[in-house]
Amino acid sequence: MQLVYMTAYEMIIKRSKLVQKYIVVIYGATSGVWSAAIQIAKDLGAIVISTVGSDEKENYAYSIGSDYVLNHT
């Protein structure tokens, strides 16, 4: 599991230079890397919008910190 957090950290912190109150859109929020990205972004104070493909995944996305979830089913 550590590798997914390292990947998400690299993209969220180092490449995008995310700061508090930025809005982040995460496509496919329930995959390992993107689940980690949601948690990192929320820890930094960002607003997180994510997409999912089922009601079960929608509930999961909210539970890990998404502020808004778009269910594309």
Backbone as a chain_set.jsonl record, in Angstrom:
{"seq": "MQLVYMTAYEMIIKRSKLVQKYIVVIYGATSGVWSAAIQIAKDLGAIVISTVGSDEKENYAYSIGSDYVLNHT", "coords": {"N": [[0.816, -1.198, 0.0], [2.07, 1.176, 0.446], [3.297, 2.11, -1.877], [1.243, 3.173, -3.473], [0.563, 5.465, -2.052], [2.952, 6.88, -2.229], [3.031, 7.377, -4.974], [0.686, 8.919, -5.32], [1.337, 11.068, -3.652], [3.537, 12.158, -4.999], [2.265, 13.119, -7.32], [0.214, 14.832, -6.317], [1.422, 16.577, -4.417], [4.104, 17.258, -5.261], [4.073, 17.612, -8.126], [1.633, 18.974, -8.835], [1.54, 20.882, -6.898], [-0.376, 21.325, -4.894], [-2.442, 23.241, -2.759], [-4.133, 24.538, 0.178], [-7.655, 24.884, -0.14], [-7.721, 24.593, -2.905], [-9.362, 23.142, -5.73], [-9.857, 19.808, -6.471], [-10.19, 17.312, -8.912], [-10.897, 13.981, -9.037], [-10.703, 11.232, -10.997], [-12.172, 8.078, -11.13], [-12.254, 7.268, -8.363], [-12.015, 5.153, -6.528], [-9.84, 3.54, -6.93], [-6.562, 2.349, -5.963], [-4.374, 4.315, -6.03], [-5.782, 6.694, -6.489], [-7.562, 6.748, -4.359], [-5.754, 7.167, -2.295], [-4.856, 9.676, -3.126], [-7.113, 11.271, -2.73], [-7.257, 11.271, 0.075], [-4.823, 12.508, 0.746], [-5.159, 15.024, -0.492], [-7.377, 16.012, 0.928], [-6.252, 16.163, 3.46], [-4.568, 18.284, 3.065], [-6.367, 20.302, 2.879], [-7.872, 20.725, 0.606], [-10.653, 20.955, -1.723], [-12.463, 18.218, -2.734], [-13.577, 16.609, -5.573], [-14.946, 13.75, -6.902], [-15.178, 10.917, -9.175], [-17.177, 8.013, -9.752], [-18.278, 4.588, -10.407], [-20.465, 3.2, -9.363], [-23.085, 2.752, -6.877], [-22.141, 1.677, -4.484], [-19.414, 2.274, -4.622], [-19.64, 4.993, -4.592], [-20.465, 5.527, -1.95], [-18.138, 4.656, -0.664], [-16.245, 6.507, -1.635], [-17.152, 8.885, -0.478], [-16.722, 8.158, 2.187], [-13.943, 8.13, 2.44], [-13.267, 10.739, 2.175], [-14.084, 12.414, 0.021], [-15.605, 15.41, -1.076], [-17.606, 15.902, -2.902], [-19.313, 13.658, -5.034], [-19.533, 12.217, -8.188], [-21.594, 10.024, -9.725], [-21.322, 8.036, -12.409], [-22.965, 6.073, -13.499]], "CA": [[0.0, 0.0, 0.0], [2.898, 2.372, 0.509], [3.606, 2.595, -3.217], [0.153, 4.021, -3.97], [0.672, 6.773, -1.389], [4.106, 7.575, -2.801], [2.621, 7.844, -6.302], [-0.274, 10.01, -5.125], [2.082, 12.189, -3.076], [4.326, 12.745, -6.089], [1.383, 13.86, -8.226], [-0.555, 15.863, -5.624], [2.273, 17.534, -3.718], [5.265, 17.74, -6.008], [3.794, 18.071, -9.486], [0.561, 19.968, -8.934], [1.761, 21.878, -5.848], [-1.69, 21.548, -4.296], [-2.508, 23.966, -1.491], [-5.455, 24.62, 0.785], [-8.795, 25.454, -0.864], [-7.747, 24.232, -4.325], [-10.364, 22.133, -6.07], [-9.236, 18.666, -7.133], [-11.117, 16.338, -9.486], [-10.289, 12.65, -9.072], [-11.459, 10.292, -11.831], [-11.956, 6.708, -10.671], [-11.828, 7.545, -6.982], [-11.868, 3.997, -5.645], [-8.6, 2.789, -7.169], [-5.592, 2.547, -4.886], [-3.67, 5.595, -6.106], [-6.713, 7.821, -6.377], [-8.044, 6.775, -2.971], [-4.694, 7.831, -1.539], [-4.841, 11.082, -3.54], [-8.227, 11.927, -2.036], [-6.883, 11.457, 1.473], [-3.752, 13.511, 0.807], [-5.743, 16.325, -0.839], [-8.201, 16.46, 2.059], [-5.348, 16.513, 4.545], [-4.031, 19.604, 2.742], [-7.45, 21.276, 2.931], [-8.464, 20.929, -0.721], [-12.012, 20.492, -1.985], [-12.294, 17.051, -3.597], [-14.694, 16.111, -6.381], [-14.499, 12.488, -7.472], [-16.132, 10.17, -9.99], [-17.246, 6.578, -9.467], [-19.153, 3.877, -11.316], [-21.548, 2.457, -8.715], [-23.545, 3.307, -5.604], [-21.228, 1.196, -3.445], [-18.187, 3.067, -4.734], [-19.988, 6.357, -4.177], [-20.4, 5.537, -0.492], [-16.735, 4.542, -0.288], [-15.577, 7.772, -1.944], [-17.517, 9.821, 0.599], [-16.141, 7.727, 3.462], [-12.511, 8.434, 2.507], [-13.042, 12.171, 2.222], [-14.576, 13.228, -1.093], [-16.648, 16.368, -0.734], [-18.663, 15.704, -3.886], [-19.073, 12.452, -5.826], [-20.358, 12.075, -9.383], [-21.77, 8.627, -10.085], [-21.571, 8.046, -13.844], [-23.715, 4.907, -13.989]], "C": [[0.862, 1.265, 0.0], [3.181, 2.955, -0.867], [2.5, 3.498, -3.756], [0.19, 5.398, -3.322], [1.859, 7.565, -1.921], [3.757, 8.152, -4.173], [1.678, 9.036, -6.183], [0.426, 11.25, -4.573], [2.878, 12.914, -4.157], [3.44, 13.611, -6.99], [0.688, 15.033, -7.539], [0.35, 16.954, -5.046], [3.346, 18.123, -4.641], [4.924, 18.299, -7.386], [2.73, 19.156, -9.555], [0.713, 21.098, -7.915], [0.439, 22.32, -5.195], [-1.579, 22.276, -2.96], [-3.959, 24.032, -1.019], [-6.435, 25.383, -0.109], [-8.733, 25.288, -2.383], [-8.862, 23.211, -4.522], [-9.682, 21.059, -6.896], [-10.329, 17.759, -7.665], [-10.362, 15.026, -9.638], [-11.2, 11.725, -9.88], [-11.14, 8.872, -11.386], [-11.468, 6.681, -9.232], [-11.553, 6.313, -6.138], [-10.653, 3.137, -5.974], [-7.6, 3.13, -6.076], [-4.934, 3.912, -4.888], [-4.631, 6.747, -5.886], [-7.376, 7.878, -5.014], [-7.028, 7.471, -2.08], [-4.658, 9.32, -1.861], [-5.957, 11.871, -2.853], [-7.827, 12.243, -0.6], [-5.79, 12.511, 1.637], [-4.313, 14.908, 0.534], [-6.595, 16.862, 0.308], [-7.334, 16.877, 3.236], [-4.735, 17.895, 4.328], [-5.102, 20.691, 2.738], [-8.083, 21.578, 1.59], [-9.919, 20.474, -0.739], [-11.888, 19.382, -3.015], [-13.61, 16.666, -4.259], [-14.198, 14.822, -7.024], [-15.602, 11.828, -8.293], [-16.03, 8.69, -9.651], [-18.237, 5.93, -10.425], [-20.242, 3.05, -10.671], [-21.931, 3.134, -7.4], [-22.623, 2.904, -4.462], [-19.931, 2.008, -3.442], [-18.436, 4.523, -4.336], [-19.896, 6.49, -2.659], [-18.956, 5.477, 0.0], [-16.0, 5.866, -0.506], [-15.904, 8.834, -0.891], [-16.81, 9.451, 1.905], [-14.654, 8.033, 3.573], [-12.211, 9.914, 2.344], [-13.523, 13.011, 1.059], [-15.673, 14.166, -0.617], [-17.865, 16.203, -1.634], [-18.302, 14.464, -4.698], [-20.054, 12.416, -6.976], [-20.4, 10.614, -9.771], [-22.178, 8.574, -11.549], [-22.279, 6.806, -14.376], [-25.073, 5.31, -14.486]], "O": [[0.394, 2.324, -0.418], [3.293, 4.173, -1.009], [2.788, 4.488, -4.428], [-0.12, 6.395, -3.974], [1.782, 8.786, -2.051], [4.138, 9.277, -4.495], [1.854, 10.045, -6.866], [0.127, 12.367, -4.996], [2.884, 14.144, -4.213], [3.832, 14.714, -7.374], [0.585, 16.115, -8.118], [0.05, 18.14, -5.186], [3.465, 19.341, -4.774], [5.435, 19.351, -7.769], [2.906, 20.152, -10.257], [0.087, 22.149, -8.053], [0.185, 23.506, -4.983], [-0.722, 21.957, -2.136], [-4.882, 23.633, -1.729], [-6.087, 26.382, -0.739], [-9.608, 25.794, -3.086], [-9.25, 22.509, -3.589], [-9.018, 21.35, -7.891], [-11.291, 17.463, -6.956], [-9.318, 14.969, -10.287], [-12.337, 11.468, -9.485], [-9.971, 8.501, -11.277], [-10.405, 6.14, -8.929], [-10.9, 6.431, -5.101], [-10.458, 2.096, -5.348], [-7.785, 4.103, -5.345], [-4.931, 4.601, -3.868], [-4.309, 7.686, -5.158], [-7.723, 8.965, -4.551], [-7.391, 8.267, -1.215], [-4.452, 10.141, -0.967], [-5.752, 13.014, -2.444], [-8.038, 13.358, -0.121], [-5.834, 13.315, 2.569], [-3.985, 15.861, 1.241], [-6.533, 18.051, 0.619], [-7.65, 17.842, 3.932], [-4.418, 18.596, 5.289], [-4.783, 21.873, 2.607], [-8.767, 22.591, 1.447], [-10.356, 19.708, 0.119], [-11.273, 19.579, -4.063], [-14.617, 16.43, -3.592], [-13.129, 14.813, -7.634], [-16.785, 12.129, -8.137], [-14.962, 8.18, -9.311], [-18.946, 6.616, -11.161], [-20.894, 2.264, -11.358], [-21.198, 3.976, -6.881], [-22.355, 3.706, -3.567], [-19.422, 2.38, -2.385], [-17.548, 5.194, -3.81], [-19.319, 7.449, -2.146], [-18.59, 6.157, 0.958], [-15.22, 6.293, 0.346], [-15.028, 9.588, -0.469], [-16.355, 10.328, 2.64], [-14.142, 8.184, 4.683], [-11.048, 10.319, 2.368], [-13.383, 14.233, 1.103], [-16.556, 13.774, 0.145], [-19.005, 16.345, -1.192], [-17.133, 14.241, -5.016], [-21.26, 12.564, -6.78], [-19.373, 10.025, -10.109], [-23.27, 9.022, -11.9], [-22.205, 6.514, -15.57], [-25.843, 4.461, -14.935]]}, "num_chains": 1, "name": "protein.A"}
